[in-house]
């Protein structure tokens, strides 16, 4: 979603001016490159090998030399598919191993679940030693591209409606697991918090026996590196277990289909190809390699017809996926597909649709009988300075894209990209209506899925970056169903020093949010919420950022904001001059942002000074920590650490020893000893947690007992310097002996990515931010 960093004015209706154009793939692709590069730059090799990314759009701080030099994907190279082992396999296996150990050590979670928690009030104190959720369970006033606001929560990748009970819904959250509702979305329950991966790409009921449900872990749109296999439920989606890990470790799911006439046969569309199971998901075989996005099975089964979309086009099988033949679509593009979707009308299965994006154009075909006809689409918006709701926005086609046909209507189809359009046929004339951005009846953009209620052509559920929404009239109006869903993707946290019950958080595509004691959080800023901070001397003064070097200041705890307009540094520069989310630090009136140069003010509100850091090629600040208003530590994506010191007139840089030549994710300073530093490393390697007892002159590797995965944050107990906590891509860990050994500290915490930690000194409360399970707290005796 566009933010105020993109737009000339607050994005609520009308035309929105961009400050600068975006490269192919837009923000999403740059954020994906950063996310993977933080863990292992080699993970981006698969992205460059499967998505047509020009070399100019590849950030040098996050990619390997191979990926930076690789030729862009073409239609011809996409056709030269071959089976491959996903680069993410070893990383995903390490996540699975860590999650299994946590589950073995975790106490029974009944203590938290026994007591009914007020849905939208303050959380109960909870038992000692068990993490408690604090939301958000609801975020009113979330962003749309229309004139209204709506409740939002977090990204939904897949929605399934029970074919025998239209009130029974399941959804797959991008990194927040599977959630179940038995009352049409009025209430929700998390169902998979202890499974090895909460990244869900597809969920599907068995149409012949709806008590059987399947899910594909690893979200194809983004979190494919967290794939842990296929999950299965035999009681309608309440309890789940892993039914097959191989061959899906490190693989993302786009689609999962149960054959309607042979329900033991399942088909999977994944980042690593088209797979088939003939034994209810217990084992799988690769039937066609290469990127596979979508599957449509004839109502009489895959032995009659199965359509599937791949990186090299549309293919058909008449033997349940044993073999495939290419389908010639008239006037197909020469460019490689960015995404290709397919669906059919169940009641009239010879009517089918294919919707694709290639290069800078979008394409739609309709089949009647055996003939495919190209349909003229609305204009694609090629104007980088404006947004038009009557034009298609396809800049993120690799991330948000679908086509959905009602089960028994041959004159209507829905296409989803950043917005969703209802496409209606009258005679030979097509009518296009934007149903997700239309005045006061708009919902959050960035559309991922659309699912119809059983036996209905008008009741439908939309999943997007804002959550799940229901329409009873084909998209004319919408109702948010996001109350009670705990799937917010929090990136950063900052707190009021006087009370842990005031927090500000930056979240993925749902802006910045404020927690003030209720699980209903307040929306504080649009777009992507980046790093944030609080003036510890005057906590009414708070800051939040978007992406790139950007910062807004509030003097009234977020009631109103002023754009501080820091100088330009951007992840979209070539080469990049900042991370997608640059680090921000606040110490009294000293406010700093880490970029190719340090961007700093001594007044709390500008003017800004830029201090060159002398960084190497592909090196950017990745973590910062202020010791005081005059002293700042800066860690980089290449593992270097600098101490920046204010002399009274200038900032000077001192190069400290490097703990490891890998991505520094967090720096902590011992509150009882300003010479003792802690550093975490998110890129996998021989060490991921380090301690210095001499102000960075030397470092001790303190990794023993930690899993071999990304370590994202570190905090020190102010009352006991030997006690330290770190947050990892699954789990929180504690040491009681200054890092000599670590033990899990995750009782009650879901197996989501733990990405930020705060320790509130006055209230002795530990706070953890997760992707995509919101924020959690634990009182510390």
N, C-alpha and C positions, 0 to 999 in steps of 0.2 A: 504494500500500500504506500502511496505517496505521503510525504510528511511535510511539515512546515519548512524543512530544509530543502525540499523540492519546490515548494509552491510559493508564489508571490503573496498569497494570503491564505488564511485558514481554510482548509479544504472542506467546506460545507456548501455544496451546491454550485452550479454555474461552471464557468470555465476556470481552469486552474493553470496558472503559469508556472512552468518549470524554470529553475535557475540555469540548468544545464542539461544537455541530452544525456542519455544513459546508453552504455554499450549493450551489445546483444546479451540476452539473458537477464538484463536489468539487475536490480538490487539482489534478487533471490540468488542468482548465480554467484555473485561476489560474496554473499554471506555464506553460501555453501562452500566455496573455495576456502574461506577463512576458517569455517568450522572444521573442515577436514584437515586443512593444513596445520591447525593447532595441535592435532593429534598425530598425524603422520602425513607429510606432503605426498608420499606415494599413493595415498588414498585418492588423490585427485587425478592420478593417471587414468583411472577408469572413467572419470567424468569427461576428460578431454578426449578419450577414445570413443565415447558414445554420444556426445553432444557437440554440435557444430559450433565451436567457440573460436572466433578469430584470435590470433596470437596477441593482438593489441588489448584484448579483454582478459588476459591471463595474468593475475597478480604474481609478481616475482617473489614475494615473501611467503607464499603458500604452496608453491608448486615445485616439483623436481625439475631438474634441467631437461629430462626427457619430455615431461609434459609441456614445458615452455617451448620446446623446439618442435614438438609433434605437429604434423600437418593437420589442418582442420578436417573434420569428418565430412565426407562427400557421399552422394548417393552411391557411387561405385564402391567406396570403401565400406559403407554400411552393408552392402550386398556380400562383401567378402567376410561373412561371419564365420566364426569358428568357436568351438567350446573353449572356455577359459576358466581358470580358477580366479574368483574375485580377489582383488588386492585386499579387500576388507576382511577376508576370512579369518586371518590370525587375530586381528583386533577384536572382531566380534566374538571369537572363541574365548578370548581373555575376559570379555564382559560377561559371557555366559558362566565361565568358571567362577568369577568373583560373585555373581549373583547367586550361584548355587551355594557358595560358602556362607553368604549372608543369610540365606533361607534356613540353613542348618542351624545357625547360631541364634536366629531370631526367636524371641519368645512368642508364644501364642498371642495374636493380636486382639484377643477378646476383650482385654481391658479397655481398649479404645473404642471398640465397636459395641460393647454392651450397652453403654449409656447413649441414649438418643441425643445427639448434639443438635442444639438449635440451628436450623438451616442457615439463618442469615444474621445471627447475633455474635457476641464474643465467644471465643472457644472456651471450653471448660478447662480447669487447671490440669486435669489428667493425672495419671499415675506417674510416679517418679521413674525416670529412665526410659520413657516411651515418648517418641516424637508425636506431636499433635498438629493437625492441619489448622491453619489460620486463613485459608482461602488463597485467592479470591474464589468465592462460590457464586458471585454475581458482580458484574461490572456495568452499571448503568451508563448511559450517555456515550457509548462507544461510537467509533467513527463509521460513517458511510460516505459515499460520494454524492448522496442526494442532499435534501434539505432537512432531513430528520436525524435524530440520534437513535441508537438501539442498544440493547444489552448485548455484550460480547463476552468471550471467555478465552478461547484459544483454538488452535487449528484442528479441524475435523477432516480426516482423509477418506473415511468410508462410513456409510450408513446402511443398515439392513432392517427391514420391517418383516416381522413374523408373518408368513403367508396365511397362517391360521388365526391370527389375532392382531388386528391392525393397531391395537394399543401398545403392543410389545415391540420395543425398539432396541437395537444395539448400534453402537457407534464405535469406530476405531479412531482414537485421537493420535495425532502425529507422533508424540512421545509420551502420551499420557495413558495408554492402555485401552482396554475395552470397558465400556460403560453400558449399563442396562437400565431401561425404563419400562415399567409395566402399566404406565398411565399416560401414554402419548407425550412423554417428555415433561410432565409436571414435576417428577422427581427422578433422580438418577442415583445409581450405586456403582462404585468402582468394582470390577470383577477380576482384575489380573495383576494387582499390585505386586505379587510375589513371583510372577513369571520372569524368565530371564531377560526379556526385552519388553518395554512398554511402547516401542515404536510399532504402530499398526498401520499396514497399508491396505488391507482388504478384510471384510467380514461378510459371510454369506450363510444363510439358512439352507438346509436341505429342503427343497420344495416338497419332497414326498414324506418327510418326517421332520418337522420343524424343531423337535427336541435336539436334533443333531445340527450343530453349527460349527463352522470352520473359520479360522482367521489366519492371515499371513502376516508374520512379524517382519519388521524392516519396512519402513515407509518409502516406497519408490520415489515419491516426489522430493524427498530430502534426506531422511535418516536411513538410507539403505544400508549403511555400514553397521547398523544395529540389528540386522536380521538374525533371528535365532531359530527360524523354522516355522512350521505350521502348528497352530494350536487347535484343539478340538474340545467341544462341550457336548455332553450327552443329556443335559437338562435345560436346554433352551438358552444357554448363555450365562447361567449363574455361576457355574464352576468350570474351570478350564484346566487343561494339561497339554504339555507338548506331545504331539502325536508323531512328528517327524522333524528332526534337526537337519540331517543331510537331505538334499544337497543345498540347503538354503542358508547356511551360516555366512553372514556378510552379504546377503542378497536382499534386495528390496522388492516388495510386492506392489503391483498396480491393480491387479484384478484376480479374483478367485471365483470359479464357477463350478457348481455341482450339475452333472448331467441330469436333465429332468427325467430321462427314461432309463438311465443306468446309474442310480445314485451312488454306487460305490466308485464311480469314475469321477474324478475331479480334474480340473484344468487350472493352471496357474500362469499368469502373465507377470514376468519378473524382469529385473534389471539384467538377468543373466540368461533369459530365454523363456521359451514355452515348455512347461513341464506337465506331465500327466501322472495321475495315480489311479490304479484300478482296484485298490483295496482300502477305500475309505480314508485315504491320506496317510497310511502307514509307511508307504514307500513311494518314491517318485522316480520318473525317468525323463531325461531331457529329450524332447522330440524335435525341437528346432532352436538352435543357438541364436544369440544376438538379442538386442533390446526388444522386449515384447511388452506392449502397453495395454492392450485391451482384447477382450474375447466376447463373442456373441454366439451362443449355441441355439440351434433350431429347437423349437418346443418339442419336436419329436426325437431330439437327441443329436449328439455329435456324429453319429453314423449317417445322419441325413445331411447335415451341414454344420460346419463350425467355421466362423470367420474370426481371424485374428490379425492384429496390426503389429508390425515390426518396424525396426529402423529402416528396412528397405522396402516397406510398403504393405499393402493389404494382401493377405493370403487366405486360401480356402482349403478345408479338409473335408472329405466325405467318409473318412474312416476313423473318426474320433481322435484326430490329431496324430495318427501314425505317420502320415505324410501330408505335405502341403503343396499347393500350386499357386503361383502368383495370379492375382486378379488385376487385369489392366483397367485402370481408371482413366477415362478420357481427359486429355489436357493436363496430365500430371506434371508437376514441376520437375525441373532438372536438379534442383537443390536438394540436399539431404533433409529428411524429415526431422523437425524438432519435436513433434508429437503427432500421433495419429490415433483417432478414436473411432469405435464402431459400435452400432446398436441396431436392433431390429424391432419391428412391431410384432409382439408375440401372437396376436390374433391373426395377423396377416404376415407370416414370416418371410415372404418374398419381398416385402417392403423393408429396406434397410438403409442406413445412413453411415457415411464416413466423413469425419471432420478432421482436417489436418492443418498444420502450420509448417511452412518450409521457407527458409530465407526470410523475407519481409512480407510474405503474403499468406493468406488463409484460404482454405479450399473446403468445399462441401459437395458431396455427391449423394444422390438418392437412387436407390434401385427399386424398380418395379418389375416383377417377373425375373428376367435374367439380364435386364439392361440397366446399366449405370448411366446416370445423366448428371452433368455438372450443374450445380445450382449457383446462381449469382449471389454473392454475399454482400452485406453492407460494406462500405468502404473501411479499409484498415487505416487506423490513425498513424500517419507517418510524421506528424507535426510534433517535434520534441518539446515544444513550448506550450502546448495546450492539451487539454483533455476534452473529449467530446463524447457524451453518453450515447450518441446515435452511431458511433463508429466502433469497430472492433479494436480492442487493445490486445496484441498478441506478443508483447515483449517478454512475457514469462511463460510461453507456451509449454516449455519443458516442465513447468511446475504446476500450473493450473489450466486444465484442459479436459473437456469431456463432450460427448454427445449422448443424449438420452431421449428415447422414443416412448411415448405412452403405450401401454400394453395393447390397447384396442382402438387406436386412432391413427389413421393413415394420412391425415392431413395436418399433422402437427409434430414438431420435433423441437428439442431444446439443445442449445449449444452453449457450453460454458468455457470461459476464459477468465480474464480479470472480472468481466461482467457476464451474466447469463442473458441470452436472448431467446424469446419464444418465437418460433418460426412457424407461421401458419400459411397453408396453401388454400387458395380460393380459385378454382378453375386452373388457370396457368400462372396465376400471380402469387408471389410470395410476399407476406407481410412480416416485417421484423420489429419486435418490441423488446426493448431492454427492460427486463423484469427485476433486476437487482439494483439498478440505479434509475429510479423514476420518481423524482419529487419526494414527497413525504412518505412513500412506501418503499424506501430503499433499505437494503441490508448491507452488511460488510462485504467488500469485494474480495477478489482472489478465490475463484470458485473451483472446488476440487471434485465434488460429486453431487448427483441429483438422483434421488430414489423415490419411486412412486409407492403410495399405499396400495395394498392388494385390491385388485378389481376396481381401481380408480384411475381416471385420466386427469383428474384435477387436484387431488390431494398429493402433495409432494414435499420432500425434505431436502434442503440444500445444506451441504457441508462446505465451509470455507475457512479462511484464516480467523474469522471471528467466532466460529462455532457452528451450531446447528439451528436452522430456521425452518418453520413449517408454513406452507401455504395451502389453503383449502380451495383456491380458485385460480389455479394455473399461474400463480405468480402475480396476480393483481394486488394482493396484500400479503403481508408476512407477519408471523409471530415468532419472536425469539423463544427458544427452548433451552436457554443456557443457564437458567437458575439451578444451582446445585451441582453443576459440572466443575470438578476441580482439575481443569486441564490447562491452566495458564502457563505459558512458556516464559518464565522469568529469567532474565539475563543478569541483572544487577540489583543490589540492595544498598540502601543507606538508612540510618536511623537517627532519631532524636536522642541526644545523650541523656535526657531526663526521663524517658520512658520508652521501653521497647515497643509499646503499643502505638508508636507512630513510625511508619516506614514509608519510604518512597522506592519504587521499583521500576526498572526498565524492562519492557516485555517485547517479544517478537510480534510486530505488526499490530499490536493492540495498545501501543503507546506507553506512556508512563502512568503509573497508578499510585494511589496513596492508601495505605492501611492505617486506620485510626481506632482499632479495637474491635471492629465488626468484620465478619467475613465478607460483607459487601464492601468492596473497595471502590474508591472514587477515581474516575478517569481524570487524569491531569494533563495529558498531552497526546496528540495524534501520532499516527504512523508507527515507525519502529522506535521503541524506547531504548536508548543506550545507557551509558554509565551515568551515575547520579551522585549527589553529595549533599551534606548538611554542614552548615557552619556550626561547629561544636561550641563556639562562644556565644552565638546568637542563633538558636535553632529555628527561629522564624524564617531565617534566610536559607533557602534550599535551591538546588540546581538540578536540572535534568538535561540530557542531550538526546539527539536523534541518532543519526549515523554520520560518518565523516566528522570533521571538526565542527561542532555546533554546540551551542549552550544557551539555555534560558535560565533566568534567575527570578525567584519569587521572594518577596520580603514579607509574605503573609502565609507561609506554609502551603503554597500551591493554589491559593485562591485566585491569583492572577500572575501573569508571567511577562517578563521583558526579554526580548531577544538581545543577547549581548554581542552578536555579530562578530565572532572571532574570525581571524584571517583564514583564507581558503587553504585547506589541505584535504585530500580526498582519496579514498580507496579506488576511485574511478580515474584518477590521473594515470598517465602512462609514462614512467612507472608510477605505482601508487605512492602517495605521500602521507597516507595514514592508513590504519586499519579500518575495516568497515565500522567497528565500534572502538574508537580510540579511548584509552584510559583517561579518567578525570579524577583529580584529587582536590580536596578543599581543606584548608587549615586556616581558620579565621578569615582574614581578608585575602589570603594568598590562594588563588585558584589556578590550577594548571591543567593543560590538556596535552597529551603526548602525541606527537606527530613527527614528521621528518625533522622539524625543529620543535623545541619545547615552546608551547604557547602559554603565556603566563601573565597574570595581572596581580598587582599588590593592593588593589583597591576593592576587590570583590566584585567589580562590575566593569572593568576596563578603565583606561585604554589597555590594549594588549601589547606585550613584548614577545618577539620571537627570538629564541636563543638556539642557534645551530647546534646540533648534537654530533655532527661528524659521523653519521651512520654509514655503514657499508651498503653496497647494492643489495636489495632484497631484505634490508633490516629496518624494522620499525619498532617504536615503543609498544610493548604489549602489557605492561603492568607498571604501576607507580605506587609509592607510599610516601607520605609526608611525615617526617620525624617531628618537625615543627614548622612554623610559618617561614623559616629561613633555610630549611634543609629538606631536600626531596630526593628519594631514590627512584631511579628509572631502570626498569628491566626491559630487554628487547626480545624480539622474535628469534634472535640468534644466540640468546643466552648471556649477553653481556649486561653488566650493571654499572650505572653511573651514580655518583652522588653529586647533586646540584646544590650549590651553596650561594646564598645571597650575602654579598659583602657590604651591603648598604648602598651600593651604586650599580653593581652588575652581578649577573649570575656566572659562576665558574663551575666547570665540570671536572670531576675527579673520577678516573676509571678505576673501578674495583676489580677484584678477581672474579672470574666467571665460574659459577658452579658447574655448568655444563653448556655445551654449545647448541642448546635446543630452546624451544619456545618457553619463556618464563610466563606463567599464567597468573601468579600472585606473589606479592611480597608482604611480609608482616614484620613489625618491629616489636620486640618484647617490651611491654609497658613498664616492666620493672628494671630493664637494662637496655638503654638505647644503643648499646654496642652489639646486641645480639639480634641478628636478622634471621628470618626464615624465608625460603623461596620454594615455590612449587613449580614443577615442569609438566606441561600437558603433552608434549611430544614424547611418545614412548621411547624408552631407552634404558640404559643401565641404572639410572637414578632419576627419581621424580620428586624427592623432597630433600632439601639441604638446609643446614644450619651453619651460621657463622657466629663465632663468639668474639670476633675481633673487628667488628664493623666492616666486614666484607673483604678483609685481607686474605682470608682462607675459608674453606668450606668443608663441612663434614657431610658425607652422604648418609642420610637418615631414612633410607627406603625400606629397610628390613621389615617385612610383615605387610607391606602395602601391595595391592594387586598390580599387575603389569598393564595398567591402563592410564588414561589421562587423570592427573591430579590437578584440580582446578582452582582451589582456594585454600588458605591457611589462616587460622587465628590462634592467638596465645591467651591462656587464662591469666588475667592480670593479678590474680591472687596466688598463683602457683606456676612459676615459669616452666616447670617440668611438664606441665599439662598443656598439650597442643592438639588441635583438631584439624583435619584436612577433609575436603570434599572431593569426591572422585566421580567418574562417569557412571558409576553405580556405587552408592554407599557413602557414609561418613565414617572416618576412622579417628581413633584417639590414641595418643601416647601419654604415659604417665612418667616417662623416664627420659625426657628431652630427645625423643626420636630413636632411642636404642631399639625399641620394638613398638609395634602398632597392633591394635585390636579393633574389630568392627565396633561402631557406635551408631547402629542403624535400626535399633528395635522400634518397630512401628513405622519406619520410613519406607515408602514404596521403592521399587527397583528402577527409579527414574534417574536421569542425570542430575547429580548435585553439582551446581555450578558456582554458587557463591555462599559464603558464610559470614555471619556477623556474630560477635559476642558483645552483649550489652552489659557493660561493667556494673552499672548501678543496680540493675534488676537481676543480674547473674542469669541471663537467658541466652541460649544459643539459638540462632536463627539460620535456617537453610533455605536457599532458593533452588528450585528445580525446573528442569524442562521435562515434561509439561505437566507437572503435578503441583504447581503453585508453591506456596511457602509453608514451612513447618517450623515449630519451635519446641525447645526442651528446656525446662528449668534446670539449672546446674546447682547442686547443693554447695 
